[in-house]
Amino acid sequence: MDWLHIALALCTGIALAASCGFRVFMPLLALSIAVRFFSFPVSSVLDWVGSDAAFIALLAATIVEICAYYVPVVDNALDAICGPLALIAGTLIAAGLLPEMPDFLRWSLGIIAGAGAAGAVQVGSSSLRAGSTLTTAGIGNPLISTAELGLSIAGTVMALVVPVAAAIVFFIVLWLVIRAIRRARRARNAS
């Protein structure tokens, strides 16, 4: 096994999976474009992503998802639906980008790295939207939706172009978020 290739594939998978936490279908659509038009390498698990049917379905799903997040009330309901979908998409992307290897190893890495990254981002994003709904009665939610869309696009492009940097950025942001949550809990417990 070429360990450098595995590490790069894992970095790409983690970064794309994290982007699925913001918008489930955007990273899959970008991957479909990369496979179709730029011969981006994927394993047999993701061969279907470059097909005409997958491209059309992912394009439609991406457009619907983007628009739905700007509709009040629907955005919060969509968070409940997209949570499990982000985990599945993150797992599929991370496993599908790994080179041919034993299935147990591929899917274990896909679940741990892909679902973990997508789930962490999705939980943070959903919590932020719920907080915005409570504090602004949903008026601030379109701003959050726009920021999430921008982060999903930026994370996706970065994952495909500079995967190691994208993975590093993800881990730094995750560390900062965990630190902020711990500080908030300590401050709340102290008061």
Buried (B, 14 or more C-beta within 10 A) or exposed (E): EEEEEBEBBBBBBBBBBBBBBBBBBBBBBBBBBBBBEEEBEBBEBBEEBBEEEBBEBBBEBBEEBBEBBEEEEEBBEBBEEBBEBBBBBBBBBBBBBBBEBEEEEBBEBBBEBBBBBBBBBBBBBBEBBEEBBEEEEBEBBBEBBEEBBEBBBBBBBBBBEBBBEBBBBBBEBBEEBEEEEEEEEEEEEEE
